[in-house]
Amino acid sequence: MRQLWENPLMGWTSTGDPYANVGDAALSFDSEEAAKAFAERHGWEYLVKKHHTPLLKVRAYADNFKWKGPPKTEED
């Protein structure tokens, strides 16, 4: 069971577990095997998530303000 308490000064929830706030972005490894070995070395249960790099279309800031022609109507 995790030890949690409310900080009386700020009202934040505190924990005695230093790894409780480690999110998805905090740990990354070069390989799946390295990730598994790290988790097993610490006695943790783990779930390996593959890194997903979204495909972004490179646009200039000015593209937000380009003239796109008159608004389309239902007659067109």
N, C-alpha and C positions, 0 to 999 in steps of 0.2 A: 504494500500500500504506500502511495506517495504521501509525503508529509507536506501539507499545504497550510498556509495561514494568511490572514489579511494583514497587511502592513498598516498599523494604526495612523501613521502620519499621512501617507499618500493614498491609502485605500486600495493599493495594488495587491494582487495575490502573489505571495512569495512561496518558494518551494525550497526544500533541502536538497533536491536533485539538481546538480549542476548541468545535466544534459536535458532537462525537461523542456527547455525552450529552443533546442536545436531543431531547426526546420529543414525542409527539403533542400534548400540552397546552401545550408551550412556545411554539409559533408559531400565531397565528391571524390571519386577515385578513378584511376586510369583504366581499371578493368573490373569486370564483375567478380573475378576471383579475389582481387584485392579488397573489395568491399565486403565480401563474405568472410574473408579471413579476419578483417578488422572487427566485424560484429561478433564472430565466434570467439575471438581472443578476449573480448569484453563480456562474454556471456549474454549477449543481447539476442532477442528474437529480431529477425530482419525481414525486410521486403525490398528487393532490388528493383529500382525504377530506372528504365532506360532514359538517357538524356534526350529530350526532344528539342530540336532547334527549329523554331517556326520559320517558314519562308516569308520573308518580308520584301515587299516591292519598294525599291529605293525611290524616294520622291524628294523633290526640293520643297522647301517651305513655301516658295512662291506658287507651287502647283495648287495650293489651297485657294488661291485667289484668281486663277485663270478664268477667262470668259469661256463658258461652255455653250454659248448660243442662247437663243430665247427659250423660255420654258416650253416643254412639250404640252400639247393640248390633246384632247380626245379626238379631234378632227384630223390630226396628222397621221 
